């Protein structure tokens, strides 16, 4: 048995897929989406952190996230 230690729960990924498609979701699909969303989120957060530090702040703001998404 594999335990998913991701920050994004598989149940949340399952809901995203179900809400987007109206289809049933395999456990492996939900797990994979959760892992990929977390990886993408981590990249965005790292870039936003760099922007915040460059601005001399210790807090990541929404504006940092918006810039990181560009």
C-alpha positions as CSV (number, residue, x, y, z in Angstrom):
1,X,0.0,0.0,0.0
2,X,1.4,3.4,-1.0
3,X,0.6,6.4,1.2
4,X,0.4,9.7,-0.6
5,X,2.2,12.3,1.5
6,X,1.3,15.2,-0.8
7,X,0.1,18.5,0.5
8,X,-2.8,18.3,-1.9
9,X,-5.2,15.5,-0.9
10,X,-6.2,13.0,-3.5
11,X,-9.8,13.7,-2.6
12,X,-9.4,17.3,-3.7
13,X,-7.8,16.2,-7.0
14,X,-10.7,13.7,-7.4
15,X,-13.2,16.6,-7.0
16,X,-11.4,18.7,-9.5
17,X,-11.5,15.9,-12.1
18,X,-15.1,15.0,-11.4
19,X,-16.3,18.7,-11.5
20,X,-14.4,19.3,-14.7
21,X,-15.6,16.1,-16.5
22,X,-18.6,14.7,-14.8
23,X,-16.9,11.3,-14.9
24,X,-15.9,8.8,-12.3
25,X,-12.2,9.1,-11.3
26,X,-9.7,6.3,-10.8
27,X,-7.6,6.5,-7.6
28,X,-4.5,6.5,-9.7
29,X,-5.7,9.4,-11.7
30,X,-6.5,11.5,-8.6
31,X,-3.2,10.7,-7.1
32,X,-1.3,11.6,-10.2
33,X,-3.1,14.9,-10.6
34,X,-2.5,15.7,-6.9
35,X,1.2,15.1,-7.4
36,X,1.4,17.2,-10.6
37,X,-0.6,20.1,-9.1
38,X,1.7,20.1,-6.1
39,X,4.8,20.2,-8.3
40,X,3.4,23.1,-10.3
41,X,2.4,24.9,-7.1
42,X,5.8,24.4,-5.6
43,X,7.5,25.9,-8.7
44,X,5.2,28.9,-8.6
45,X,5.7,29.3,-4.8
46,X,9.5,29.2,-5.2
47,X,9.4,31.9,-7.9
48,X,7.1,34.0,-5.8
49,X,9.4,33.6,-2.8
50,X,12.3,34.9,-4.9
51,X,10.2,37.9,-5.9
52,X,9.3,38.6,-2.3
53,X,12.9,38.4,-1.1
54,X,14.0,40.6,-4.0
55,X,11.5,43.2,-2.7
56,X,13.0,42.9,0.8
57,X,9.9,41.2,2.2
58,X,9.5,38.0,4.3
59,X,5.9,37.7,3.2
60,X,4.7,36.3,-0.2
61,X,1.9,38.4,-1.5
62,X,-0.7,37.8,-4.1
63,X,1.1,40.2,-6.4
64,X,4.2,37.9,-6.1
65,X,2.1,34.9,-7.1
66,X,0.6,36.8,-10.1
67,X,4.1,37.8,-11.3
68,X,5.4,34.3,-10.8
69,X,2.6,33.0,-13.1
70,X,3.8,35.1,-16.0
